[in-house]
Amino acid sequence: MESVFVSICLAFCSAAPREGATNESRLDDLRIAVASARSKMRSLRVKARLFNLANDPKNYVVIDAIAAGPRRLVSISHYTDNILLRDTNDSRHYFEPGAVKSYYPFRRTYEVTHRFSSVAALTDKIRRYPLFEGLGWWPPDDATAPPKFFDAPWFTHEVLASKDAVLEEARSTIDGLECDVLSVPGVHRLWFDARRRTLVRRERYAGQPLKPVAICVLSDYREVIPGLWLPYEIVRELPAVPLKSRFLVDRYSINDVKSEDFAFDPPPGTIVADRDTGSATQLRGGFDHLDFVARSVKALAGARGKHVSPAAGVGWRAAAGLSAAVVSFFIVARLPRGRRVRPKALQAVDR
């Protein structure tokens, strides 16, 4: 799970602003436009590729993120040269009020907690996952309070609702677009396309003296459903880290999230860890996973061998060693000492 909380933004479409309107009325129009467009997107599923711009562009992360009401699901998979790595950080994280569940496919471990589901340090990472945070969109049917960013409201509708929000007198031009500039003094500046009302840039400030702690640029807008425009490219920069990355969206699915999209049955051989009790049990089966790990390491080493330097080869040998450790742990966990897991045991921990 990524530990850096990304700050990017949202973009919506509305009617053109009124000619000759005052700053106050223009701000009211903008608020109405964002609220109207937000109401059109009750639930969202988005698949995107995430690139760290400091790294080799052949390495990227595929993100499949779902949000509906208070529920979230985020799946993370690592790729290189379009090959699925089955990285140890690959994961699937689910949140609903009262439960957090995480699955790690490489290790075949499934961690479940109910007791810690209200701990912000754990749940905020899923509820405001960087892609949602980047869009600046909070589900209209989620009545819970959105997490903050640097101790201030972040999501677009919250910033617009701030009593300190003002629309600057002068418009600004970004990439040829005439923009209205929304400001919350000392905290935010957001640039909205004056025609479409799409958010094309935002900066978040903090510290003394004030400095930008997040810079976000949204582009390649497309109309995903009538009247709703969303960005297919989002670049964000965290100057203090420093970190600069790019989301390239492959697909949006609007208002088509179903309950079964959140459903998950751990595969055979999964080690189920109940974080509330500190106990761990294992589902029967799963020896096919050992064969898969062996085939994956062999194929990956063969595919990469001709591209890597001798120094890099050390890394692949370490990966092979890690795979062997996983296999060993898997086998030890399968030994007939201790209680084996039956399906109802999983039902108990995954209540």
Secondary structure, 3 states (H helix, E strand, C coil): CCCCCCCCCCCCCCCCCCCCCCHHHHHHHHHHHHHHHHHHCCEEEEEEEEEECCCCCCEEEEEEEEEECCEEEEEEEEEECCEECCCCCCEEEEEECCEEEEEECCCCEEEEECCCCCCHHHHHHHHCCHHHHHHCCCCCCCCCCCCCECCECCCHHHHHHCCCCEECCCCEEECCEEEEEEEECCCEEEEEECCCCCEEEEEEEECCCCEEEEEEEEEEEEEEECCEEEEEEEEEEECCCCEEEEEEEEEEEECCCCHHHHCCCCCCCCEEEECCCCEEEECCCCHHHHHHHHHHHHHHHHHHHCCCCHHHHHHHHHHHHHHHHHHHHHHHHHCCCCCCCCHHHHHHHCC
